[in-house]
């Protein structure tokens, strides 16, 4: 595995961790509207970027995989954003981060074995996440509905990474990223249409934040995770966002002088030790 992957994973983790900090500034924008413009912006930017250099074609067997990956990615964001509005942020984040548990289960059903070190790392990381967010779990209204939707979003991102793992074996990351983001945006747009929502329900001052979400947590975040999945297992890549609560707490302190929750201090080491074990022992042959 190239040594740069560790830097790529760190960049991806910091990038996706910025999402919660931005959402507070666009709290009046409907959740699905925000999710749509995040995916659509990222897809368009990658299409423009990739148009400047020759790109290979998508193999026939990967076309439907990309469609399914984009569909489940769109469902992930739709379910997560709706889940956040119906339960506490801590509960939604905790349940949405069950992705690696689902990827491990799906991999097991497909005949792939998990090493003991990866299993131990996953347990340690999950314990860390529970320590970080456990005290805040369950503080939302209609929490049952929100928790179920957030849990389903964790399953959807797991399915996305399972498809991505196959596609990225022989597909350039720019081609995969631009396609999967646009399919995800179309999926969210359909959900908005069915739910009688509005894709244009925002103000001009919100547009720079859409660009930020498209570039930072999407392209520098999720797209870099897609890049890494060529070298790591889906479970390893899905585990990286488990560190999001810690990085978000640090960014909140540096940017807004917010106090760091005690849970982040005590649970952080567990998360990063677990991630180190998972990543180190999940390199593809």
N, C-alpha and C positions, 0 to 999 in steps of 0.2 A: 504494500500500500504506500503511495507517495506520502512523504512527510508533510506536504502542504495540506493534506486533508485535515490535520488537527487545527491548523489556522482557519481553514474553511469552516469547520464545525463551530469554532469559537465565534467567528464572524456571524454565522447563521444564528447562533444562540443569542448574541447581543442584539441582532437585528430583529428577530421575532419578539424579543422581550420589550421592544419599544412600543408595541401595539397598544398595550393597556394605558400607556402614558398619553398617547394621541387620542384615544377614545374619549377621554375626559374633556377634550377641547371641542369635540364634535358631538356632544351628548344629545343635541337636538335633532341630529340626522337619524332617521329610522335605521334600525339595525341591518335590515336586508339591503337597503339603499347603500349603506356604507360598505357592506360586504361586496356588493356588485361592483361598485366603482373601484374598489381595491383590486379585484381580480381583473377587471376590464383594463384598467390603467397598466397593470403589470404585463398583461398579454400584448397590448399595443406597443409598449416600449420595447419588449423583446422582439416583436415582429420588425419594428424599425431597425433595431440593432442588428438583427440577423440578416436583414436585406442587404447590408453593406458587404457581405462576403458570401461566397458560394456555400450552399448547404446541401447535404445529401437528402435523398428522398426517404420518406418513412416506409419501412417495409410493410407489406400487406398485412402480415400477422400482428403488427403492432398498432395498426390504425384503430381497431376496436378497443384495444387495451388503453390507448390514450383517451378515447371517448369515455370509457368506463372510469378511468382515473380522474378525468376532469369532472365527470358527473358526481363522483363520490367526494371530490375535493369541494365542489360547490355545495353539496349537502352538508359537509363538515362545517363550513363557515356559516351557512344558514342556520343550522341547528345550534351551533355554539353561540352565535350572536343572539338568537331568540332565547336560548337557555339562560344567558347572562341577565336578560331582562326579567326572568321569572324565578331566579334564585340568587344567592349571593355570588359575587365574583369568585370567591375562594372555592365554593362548591363547584361552580361551572368549570373553573380552571382545573381543579383536581380531577373531575370526571372526564373532561376532554383530554386530559393527559394520560388516559388509560390506553392510548394507542399502542404502546409497546406490549402491553398484556394481550391485546387482541392480535397483534402481528405474531407474537410467540405462539398463540393458540392456532392461528391460521397456518403458520409454518409447520406446526406439529401435525395438523391434519393433512398437509401436503407431503408429509414424509420427511421433513427436515428436522434434524435433532438439535437441541439446544445444549451447549456445553454447560458443565456445572458452574464454571466461572461466570458465564453470562447470566445464569439463573440467580446466583448469589448476588451479582451486581444489580440485577433488576429488583430483587427483594430489598436490598440496601437503599437503592434510589427511591423506591416507592415509599419506604419507611420515612425517608427524609422529607418527601413531599407531604406526607401526612402530618409530620411534625411541624412543617412550615405553615400549613394551611388549616390544620385540624381544628384549631380554636375558633376559626371564622366560618367553618362549614355549617350550613343550615340556617343562615341568617336572612333568607329571602322570603318573599311572599309567594304563595303557590309553589313552594319549593319542590314538591314531588314532580310536577310537570317539568320544571326547569332542570331538575337533576336527570330525569329520563332523557330529555333532549340533549343535554350535555354528554351523557354517557353514549348516546347514539352517535354524537359527533366524534367521539374517540374511536368508535368502531369504523366510521367512515374514513377517517384519516389513515387508519390501519390498512383498509382495503386499497386506498390510494397508493400507499407505499408498496404494497404487494404487487400491484400492476407496474408501478414505476421501476421496481427492481428488474422486472423482465424487459421493459422497454429500453432502459438505459444500458443494457448489455451491448446494444449495437445501434443506438440512436444518440445523436449529439444533444447535449443538454439544452442548448438554445432552442432547438426544434421542439424538443419535448416540453420545455417550459412555456414557450409561446402558445403552443397548442392546448396544453392542459389548463392554463389560466383562462384562455378564451372559452373553452368548453365549460369551465367552472362558472364563468360570468354568465353564460347563456343559461345554465342550470338555475342560477340564482334569479335571473330575470324572469324565467318561467314561473318560479315560486312566487315572486313578487306579483306577477300578473294574476296568478290563481288566487292569491290572498288579497287582491284589490289594493295593492300597495302602489307606490309611485317612485320611479327611479330618479325623477328630477326634484325630489323633495329635499332641497338643500339650498344654501345661500352661496354667493360668489366667494365669500371668505373661507368656505369649506374646501374649495378646489385645491389649494396648496396641500391640504392634509390628505386629500385623495392621492395626490402625486407622491407624497411622502410614504403613504401606506403601500402604494404600488411599487416604489423603488426599494425602500428599506426592509420592512418585514416580509415582503413578497419576493422580490428579486434577490436581494442580498440575504434574505432569510430562507424562505421555503425553496427558492430555486437553487440555493447552495446546498440545501439538504438533498435535493434531487441529484445534484452533481455528485454528492458523496455516496449516494446509494449504489453507484457503480462499483464501489470498492468495499462497502460495508453491507451487512444484512439489514433487511427492513426493520427488524427489532432494534438494532443499534441506532439507526437514523431516527426512528420514532421516539427513542428514549432521550434524544438531545433536548427537546423542549421541556423535559422535566426540570431543567435548571432555570426555566423562565422566571419563576417567582423570585429566585435569588437575585438574578441580574436586574429584574424590574425594581426590586427593592433598592439595589445599589444606585440605579439610574435615578430613582425617585429622590434619594438622598442627595445625589450630586446636583441634580437639576432643580429640585424644589425644596431641598432641605427637609424632606420628610424623615421622620424617625424610622429606623430600620426595625421591623417587628422582631421580638425575641425569638420567635419560631424560626425566622430566617437565619439567625445566628447559630442556633442549635441544630437545625435540620440541614443547613447548607453543606456542611462537610459530608454528611451521609449521601446527599444527592451526587456530589462531584466524585466521591470515591466510587459510588455505584456506577456512574457514567464511565469512569476510567476503566473499570473492570469490563463493562459491556463492550466498549469500543475496542479495547485492546484484544479482546477474544472473539471479535465478530468480523475479522477481515476475511473477505472472499478470496478463495484460491484462484 
